[in-house]
Amino acid sequence: MQQNHRKVNVWDTYVTRKDGGLMHFDILAPVDVTDPQLIYEYGQAYLATKGQGGQALAAAQCRFCHVEQLQPEMEHDIASKGFFVIEMEGCE
């Protein structure tokens, strides 16, 4: 079995919810995706799925954090949407 050596960039993201609470999530995208504006668009797409569309998302809320190994459970979303989200807190 060949090991997958592909990498993803991790963008640490904090967004104030419409109810005033805090959402913390990571946006993962292929390492060749480096345009912050595209990452913000991914974040807005995710927020829309959580009923939080239109909330502020820019450099102050979303910053490049680190690079990590692409995990199998991320592959489908990255292939179909271009990104994967890891929910950390306040994303329910």
Secondary structure as the mmCIF struct_conf table of DSSP 4:
data_model
#
loop_
_struct_conf.conf_type_id
_struct_conf.id
_struct_conf.beg_label_comp_id
_struct_conf.beg_label_asym_id
_struct_conf.beg_label_seq_id
_struct_conf.end_label_comp_id
_struct_conf.end_label_asym_id
_struct_conf.end_label_seq_id
HELX_LH_PP_P HELX_LH_PP_P1 GLN A 2 ASN A 4
STRN STRN1 LYS A 7 THR A 16
TURN_TY1_P TURN_TY1_P1 LYS A 18 ASP A 19
BEND BEND1 GLY A 20 GLY A 20
STRN STRN2 LEU A 22 PRO A 30
TURN_TY1_P TURN_TY1_P2 VAL A 31 ASP A 32
HELX_RH_AL_P HELX_RH_AL_P1 PRO A 36 THR A 49
TURN_TY1_P TURN_TY1_P3 LYS A 50 GLY A 51
TURN_TY1_P TURN_TY1_P4 GLY A 53 GLY A 54
BEND BEND2 ALA A 58 ALA A 58
TURN_TY1_P TURN_TY1_P5 ALA A 59 GLN A 61
STRN STRN3 CYS A 62 GLN A 69
HELX_LH_PP_P HELX_LH_PP_P2 LEU A 70 GLN A 71
HELX_RH_AL_P HELX_RH_AL_P2 PRO A 72 LYS A 81
BEND BEND3 GLY A 82 GLY A 82
STRN STRN4 PHE A 84 GLU A 89
BEND BEND4 GLY A 90 GLY A 90
#
